[in-house]
Amino acid sequence: MVGFVTMLAAVATLGAACGSDGSGGRPAAGASAPSSQAPAAAPTAGADPAAQAAAAIAKFGDEDLVGQVLMPYAYGSDANTVPDAAKAENRAYAGVATPAEMVKKYRLGGLILMGWTVNDPTSSTNKSSNVDSPQQIFTLTKGLNEAAGGALPLLIGTDQEYGVVTRIRSGVVQLPSAMAFGAARKPELTEAAWKAAGGNLAALGINVDFAPDADVLGARSAVIGSRSYGNNPDVVAEQVVASTKGLQGAGVAASLKHFPGHGNTSGDSHEVLPALTQDMAALQNVDLKPFDAGIKAGVAMVMTGHLDVKAVDPGVAATFSSKVLVDLLRTRMGFTGVAVTDAMNMEPAKKYSPGEAAVKALLAGNDLLLMPPNLQQAHKGLLDALKSGALPRERLKEAATRVLTLRYKLAAHSRPDMSTLDSAADRAAAQAVAAAGITVYKGQCTVSASTGVTIVADAKWAQSRQWLTEALAAQGIPVKESGGKRVRLIGYGEGSSAVGPADITVAMDTPFVLQNAQGALVATFSGGQASMIGLAAVLAGKQKPTGQAPVPVTGLSAKTSC
């Protein structure tokens, strides 16, 4: 571990080392030519991953080391064949035309796959979309690993949190949002559902999931919201442990986020630097509890949030704070895995140039730099700082060793066959937890087959409406254009303006909107198919709603029956 004093000394010389970042990744004048690539050896069955990583790192040159700590995105849905528009974007970002060329040129240790949807609080930084279908993703990840030499799988990650942040929305099992899990409070169901999800990701060639969200929700945060398991730190901790065990039991590295906790902020770290104003005791008793539990459970990765932690290092984003990452996360909490930044193309990280930000983040204690805004400049900044001494080689080796150790650990898991995707057992695991999470806050919520249902919802929830219609029909309840009991669906981003005449109002995201809603008040916390199937069973009186309120709603207390 690089000491705090050593890091501060290195930071002091950083400005002169990062240069203007305008050379597009070319070696600085007078610099030696890049070393020849030293690909890591293929994993040996039964061998110690850390020992294998250390042996490989000993042979790595500067460019090999730098490549391990970068996890960029790329444009295009195939590793080798991409349209002209994607080529142009890749050239501007990385000086290459294709994702495969990016892996080869920068000797990358990993790459993140992206997806974009309208109702996604993280969409502002999602610059590409390359998760079109299971077969396409499988072909893409296969091509990326072949570009890396094929002996040792890359870290290929995505944000598959479920709920509003779901990159892959078809062809794989779909779980409800984290808040639905928090309402269910059944860790055995959580672990089973996340193991199913992890198995699906592994089959596609994805071995890192930037999930679960370990934030304890203490504010009405639009950016966190239903991504959190709730406001009770003990419940959140229990769910974090179960989801981590599920994912990692399937051979997929879990990543707790957003350290040391984004749930008690109102600001969105994609746009501003939110402040955590709690004192240290409050941080320890609330925000840090789920992270501590996940670390004790052996989580592989922790993602740093772009957060101003006033009780630890006021005025400094956690991303760039060794007090947060070394003194707190490593020393006090005992984390030994991979510390990964949140996306470096978010506004708080763009305070610095891509090269300077990359160096500062590594010096602070991060091991893996996610989504630098310009790969060429981040890469050059790291190499320049390494050559000048502003970035100690031992700090870079430490980070690269942690990343490579994780790659060797994950390589020990065999990839499930594509035929296992979205199996009946997977869907049953998702439906079990979705049904258990349905929470009734007020009133009578059953309907009769003779009365029928009229579903009222904004056009953007057409898919949820269709799923509910089909599920009600399976329960023998007809859906009418008019004249039935009015079931009003309210989803992500909708507020009091979405409230209207209803016999039953259903919150498909956070339940706060129910405070002023009409009729019986129900929360599914998700608009996915599993949640709509569970809702239909509750409406038909076939399923007892056993969910417990994951967050309080003013004036309402959650019931456990209708």
Residue pairs with C-beta under 8 A, 6 or more apart in sequence:
1 326
1 330
1 398
2 326
2 363
2 365
2 392
2 394
2 395
2 398
3 326
4 322
4 323
4 326
4 327
6 392
6 395
7 322
7 326
7 363
7 364
7 365
7 395
8 322
10 363
10 389
10 390
10 391
10 392
10 395
11 360
11 363
11 390
13 388
13 389
13 390
14 356
14 359
14 360
14 363
14 385
14 390
14 391
15 356
16 388
16 390
17 359
17 381
17 384
17 385
17 387
17 388
17 389
17 390
17 391
18 353
18 355
18 356
18 359
18 381
18 384
18 385
18 390
19 28
19 355
19 380
19 381
19 384
21 353
21 354
21 355
21 356
21 374
21 377
21 380
21 381
23 380
24 95
24 376
24 380
25 95
25 376
25 377
25 379
25 380
26 380
27 33
27 34
27 383
28 384
28 387
31 387
34 61
34 62
34 63
35 61
35 62
35 63
35 64
36 61
37 61
37 63
37 64
37 107
38 56
38 59
38 60
38 61
38 64
39 148
39 149
39 151
39 152
40 52
40 53
40 56
40 151
40 152
40 404
40 407
40 408
41 52
41 55
41 56
41 151
41 152
42 151
42 152
43 49
43 52
43 151
43 152
43 408
43 411
43 412
44 52
45 412
47 408
49 405
49 406
49 408
49 409
49 412
50 401
50 405
50 408
52 405
52 408
53 401
53 404
53 405
53 407
53 408
54 401
56 404
57 65
57 397
57 400
57 401
57 404
60 68
60 400
62 383
62 386
62 387
63 106
63 107
63 383
64 107
64 400
65 386
65 393
65 396
65 397
65 400
66 106
66 107
66 379
66 382
66 383
66 386
66 396
67 106
67 107
67 108
67 109
68 107
68 108
68 109
68 399
68 400
68 403
68 404
69 109
69 362
69 367
69 368
69 369
69 382
69 396
69 399
69 400
69 403
70 106
70 108
70 109
70 110
70 358
70 368
70 369
70 372
70 375
70 378
70 379
70 382
71 108
71 109
71 110
71 111
71 112
71 155
71 157
71 340
71 368
71 369
71 370
71 371
72 93
72 94
72 102
72 106
72 108
72 111
72 112
72 371
72 372
72 375
73 111
73 112
73 113
73 114
73 127
73 128
73 371
74 90
74 93
74 94
74 98
74 99
74 102
74 111
74 128
74 130
75 82
75 85
75 86
75 87
75 89
75 90
75 93
75 99
75 127
75 128
75 130
76 82
76 83
76 86
76 87
76 90
76 98
76 99
76 128
76 130
77 130
77 132
77 136
77 140
78 98
78 99
78 136
78 139
78 140
78 143
79 98
79 99
79 100
79 103
79 139
79 140
79 142
79 143
79 144
79 146
79 147
80 98
80 99
80 100
80 143
80 147
81 98
82 90
82 97
82 98
82 99
86 128
87 97
87 98
89 127
89 128
90 96
90 97
90 98
90 99
90 101
90 102
91 97
93 374
93 375
93 376
94 102
94 105
94 106
94 375
94 376
95 105
95 375
95 376
96 102
96 105
99 111
99 130
99 140
99 143
99 144
99 147
100 143
100 144
100 146
100 147
101 147
102 108
102 111
102 375
103 111
103 144
103 147
103 148
103 154
104 147
104 148
106 375
106 379
108 148
108 154
109 154
109 155
109 368
109 400
109 403
109 404
109 407
110 154
110 155
110 156
110 157
110 208
110 368
110 403
110 407
111 144
111 154
111 155
111 156
111 157
112 156
112 157
112 158
112 210
112 370
112 371
113 130
113 131
113 137
113 140
113 141
113 156
113 157
113 158
113 167
113 206
114 126
114 127
114 128
114 129
114 130
114 131
114 158
114 167
115 126
115 129
115 130
115 131
115 158
115 166
115 167
115 168
115 169
116 123
116 126
116 129
117 123
117 166
117 169
118 460
119 164
119 460
119 491
119 492
119 493
120 126
120 164
120 165
121 164
121 165
121 222
121 223
121 225
121 227
121 268
121 270
122 159
122 165
122 223
122 270
124 270
124 271
125 270
125 343
125 345
125 346
125 371
127 345
130 137
130 140
131 137
131 158
131 167
131 168
133 170
133 171
134 168
134 170
134 171
134 172
134 203
134 204
134 418
134 421
135 418
137 168
137 204
137 205
137 206
138 203
138 204
138 205
138 418
140 205
141 156
141 204
141 205
141 206
142 205
144 154
144 156
144 205
145 153
145 154
145 156
145 205
148 154
152 407
152 408
152 411
153 205
153 207
153 407
153 410
153 411
154 407
155 207
155 208
155 253
155 368
155 403
155 406
155 407
155 410
156 205
156 206
156 207
156 208
157 206
157 207
157 208
157 209
157 210
157 255
158 167
158 168
158 201
158 206
158 208
158 209
158 210
159 165
159 167
159 209
159 210
159 211
160 166
160 167
160 168
160 197
160 201
160 206
160 209
160 210
160 211
161 177
161 178
161 210
161 211
161 212
161 213
161 227
162 174
162 175
162 176
162 177
162 178
162 197
162 211
162 526
162 528
163 176
163 177
163 178
163 179
163 180
163 226
163 227
163 509
163 525
163 526
163 528
164 177
164 225
164 226
164 227
164 492
164 509
165 227
166 174
168 201
168 204
171 421
171 422
172 197
172 200
172 201
172 204
172 421
172 422
173 196
173 197
173 200
173 421
173 422
173 423
173 426
173 427
173 429
173 430
174 430
174 528
174 529
174 530
175 193
175 194
175 197
175 430
175 433
175 434
175 528
175 530
176 430
176 433
176 434
176 437
176 524
176 525
176 526
176 528
176 530
176 531
177 226
177 227
177 509
177 525
177 526
178 212
178 213
178 226
178 227
178 228
178 229
178 239
179 225
179 226
179 227
179 228
179 229
179 230
179 437
179 509
179 510
179 525
179 526
179 550
179 551
180 226
180 433
180 434
180 437
180 438
180 524
180 525
180 526
180 531
180 547
181 189
181 190
181 193
181 229
181 239
181 243
181 433
181 437
182 228
182 229
182 230
182 232
182 235
182 236
182 239
182 437
182 550
183 230
183 436
183 437
183 438
183 439
183 523
183 525
183 547
183 548
183 549
183 550
184 190
184 433
184 436
184 437
184 546
184 547
185 235
185 238
185 548
186 433
186 436
187 238
187 239
187 241
187 242
188 242
189 429
189 432
189 433
189 436
190 239
190 242
190 243
190 246
190 433
191 242
191 243
191 245
191 246
191 249
192 246
192 429
192 432
192 433
193 246
193 429
193 430
193 432
193 433
194 212
194 242
194 243
194 244
194 245
194 246
194 247
194 250
195 245
195 246
195 247
195 249
195 250
195 429
196 246
196 250
196 423
196 425
196 426
196 429
196 430
197 209
197 246
197 247
197 250
197 426
198 209
198 246
198 247
198 248
198 249
198 250
198 251
198 252
199 250
199 251
199 416
199 420
199 426
200 416
200 420
200 421
200 422
200 426
201 207
201 209
201 250
201 252
202 250
202 251
202 252
202 413
202 415
202 416
203 415
203 416
203 417
203 418
203 420
203 421
204 418
204 421
205 415
206 252
207 251
207 252
207 253
207 410
207 413
208 252
208 253
208 255
208 301
208 410
209 247
209 252
209 253
209 254
209 255
210 255
210 257
210 301
210 303
210 340
211 243
211 247
211 254
211 255
211 257
212 229
212 239
212 240
212 243
212 244
212 247
212 254
212 256
213 224
213 227
213 228
213 229
213 257
213 258
214 236
214 240
214 256
214 257
214 258
214 259
214 261
214 290
214 291
214 294
215 224
215 227
215 228
215 236
215 257
215 258
215 261
215 262
215 263
215 287
215 290
216 228
216 230
216 231
216 232
216 233
216 236
216 261
216 263
216 264
216 286
216 287
216 289
216 290
217 224
217 225
217 228
217 230
217 231
217 263
217 550
217 551
218 231
218 263
218 264
218 286
219 263
219 264
219 265
219 266
220 266
220 510
220 512
221 262
221 263
221 265
221 266
221 268
222 268
222 493
223 262
223 268
223 269
223 270
224 262
224 263
224 265
225 492
225 509
225 510
226 492
226 509
226 510
226 525
226 526
228 236
228 263
228 550
229 235
229 236
229 239
229 240
229 290
229 550
230 236
230 550
230 551
231 263
231 550
231 551
231 552
232 550
233 285
233 286
233 287
233 289
233 290
234 289
235 550
236 289
236 290
237 289
237 290
237 292
237 293
237 294
238 293
239 290
240 256
240 290
240 291
240 293
240 294
240 297
241 293
241 294
241 296
241 297
243 254
244 254
244 256
244 294
244 297
244 298
244 299
245 297
247 253
247 254
248 254
248 298
248 299
248 300
250 413
250 416
251 410
251 412
251 413
251 414
251 415
252 410
253 300
253 301
253 338
253 406
253 410
254 294
254 299
254 300
254 301
255 299
255 300
255 301
255 302
255 303
255 340
256 290
256 291
256 294
256 295
256 299
256 301
256 302
256 303
257 302
257 303
257 305
257 342
258 269
258 303
258 304
258 305
258 306
258 307
258 342
259 291
259 302
259 303
259 304
259 305
259 318
259 324
259 329
260 276
260 283
260 287
260 288
260 291
260 305
260 307
260 309
260 312
260 318
260 324
260 328
260 329
261 276
261 283
261 286
261 287
261 288
261 291
261 305
261 307
262 269
262 274
262 305
262 307
263 287
264 276
264 278
264 286
264 287
265 274
265 275
265 276
265 307
266 274
267 273
267 274
267 275
268 274
269 305
269 306
269 307
269 342
269 346
269 347
269 348
270 343
270 346
270 347
271 346
271 347
272 347
272 348
273 306
273 307
273 308
273 317
273 347
273 348
274 306
274 307
274 308
275 307
275 308
275 310
276 283
276 287
276 307
276 308
276 309
276 310
276 311
277 310
278 286
278 287
278 310
278 311
279 311
280 311
280 312
282 311
283 309
283 311
283 312
288 333
291 302
291 333
292 333
294 302
295 302
295 333
295 334
295 335
299 337
300 337
300 338
300 406
300 409
301 337
301 338
301 339
301 340
301 368
301 406
302 329
302 335
302 337
302 338
302 339
302 340
303 340
303 341
303 342
303 370
304 318
304 319
304 324
304 325
304 339
304 340
304 341
304 342
304 366
305 318
305 319
305 342
306 317
306 318
306 319
306 342
306 346
306 347
306 348
306 349
307 317
307 318
308 314
308 315
308 316
308 317
308 318
309 318
309 321
309 324
312 318
312 321
312 323
312 324
312 327
312 328
313 321
313 323
313 324
316 323
316 324
317 348
317 349
317 351
318 324
318 325
319 341
319 342
319 344
319 348
319 349
319 361
319 364
319 366
320 357
320 360
320 361
320 364
321 364
322 363
322 364
322 365
324 364
324 365
325 339
325 364
325 365
325 366
326 364
326 365
329 335
329 339
329 365
330 336
330 339
330 365
337 402
337 406
338 367
338 368
338 402
338 403
338 406
339 365
339 366
339 367
339 368
339 402
340 366
340 367
340 368
340 369
340 370
341 349
341 361
341 366
341 368
341 369
341 370
342 349
342 370
343 349
343 370
343 371
344 350
344 354
344 357
344 358
344 361
344 369
344 370
344 371
344 372
344 373
344 378
345 371
345 372
345 373
349 357
349 361
349 373
350 357
350 373
351 357
352 360
353 377
353 381
354 372
354 373
354 374
354 377
354 378
354 381
355 377
355 378
355 380
355 381
355 382
355 384
355 385
356 381
357 372
357 378
357 381
358 369
358 372
358 378
358 379
358 381
358 382
359 381
359 382
359 385
359 390
359 391
361 369
362 369
362 382
362 391
362 395
362 396
362 399
363 391
363 395
366 399
367 398
367 399
367 400
367 402
367 403
368 399
368 403
369 378
372 378
382 391
382 396
384 390
385 391
386 393
386 396
427 530
430 528
430 530
431 530
431 533
431 534
433 530
434 524
434 526
434 528
434 530
434 531
434 533
434 534
435 530
435 533
435 534
435 537
435 538
435 543
436 546
436 547
437 524
437 525
437 531
437 534
437 547
438 522
438 523
438 524
438 531
438 534
438 535
438 538
438 543
438 545
438 546
438 547
439 511
439 522
439 523
439 525
439 545
439 547
439 548
439 549
439 550
439 558
440 520
440 521
440 522
440 538
440 545
440 547
440 558
440 559
440 560
440 561
440 562
441 511
441 514
441 521
441 522
441 523
441 549
441 553
441 556
441 557
441 558
441 559
442 514
442 520
442 521
442 556
442 559
443 504
443 519
443 520
443 521
443 562
444 520
444 562
445 504
445 520
445 522
445 538
445 539
445 545
445 562
446 538
446 539
446 540
446 541
446 562
447 453
447 477
447 484
447 485
447 487
447 503
447 504
447 539
447 540
448 477
449 476
449 477
449 478
451 484
451 485
452 477
452 478
452 479
452 480
452 483
452 484
452 485
453 472
453 477
453 478
453 479
453 480
453 484
453 485
453 486
453 487
453 539
454 479
454 480
454 481
454 482
454 483
454 484
454 485
454 486
454 487
455 465
455 468
455 469
455 479
455 487
455 489
456 486
456 487
456 488
456 489
456 500
456 502
457 464
457 465
457 488
457 489
457 490
457 491
458 489
458 491
458 494
458 498
460 491
461 489
461 491
461 508
461 527
463 527
464 489
464 491
464 508
464 527
464 528
464 532
465 489
467 528
467 529
467 532
467 533
468 479
468 487
468 489
468 532
468 535
468 536
469 479
471 532
471 533
471 535
471 536
471 537
472 478
472 479
472 536
472 539
472 540
473 479
474 536
475 536
475 537
475 539
475 540
475 542
476 540
477 536
477 539
477 540
478 484
485 503
485 504
486 501
486 502
486 503
486 504
486 519
487 502
487 503
487 504
487 505
487 506
487 539
488 498
488 499
488 500
488 501
488 502
488 504
488 505
488 506
488 517
488 518
488 519
489 506
489 508
489 527
490 498
490 499
490 505
490 506
490 507
490 508
490 509
490 513
490 517
491 508
491 509
491 527
492 508
492 509
492 527
493 509
494 509
494 513
495 513
496 513
496 516
498 513
499 505
499 513
499 516
499 517
499 518
500 518
501 518
502 517
502 518
502 519
503 519
503 520
504 519
504 520
504 521
504 522
504 539
505 514
505 517
505 518
505 519
505 520
505 521
505 522
506 522
506 523
506 524
506 535
507 513
507 514
507 517
507 521
507 522
507 523
507 524
507 525
508 524
508 525
508 526
508 527
508 531
509 525
509 526
509 527
510 525
510 551
511 521
511 523
511 525
511 549
511 551
511 553
512 551
512 553
514 521
514 523
514 553
514 556
515 553
515 554
515 555
515 556
520 562
521 556
522 535
522 538
522 545
523 547
524 531
524 532
524 534
524 535
525 531
525 550
534 543
537 543
538 544
538 545
538 562
541 562
544 560
544 561
545 559
545 560
545 561
545 562
546 560
547 558
547 560
548 558
548 560
549 556
549 557
549 558
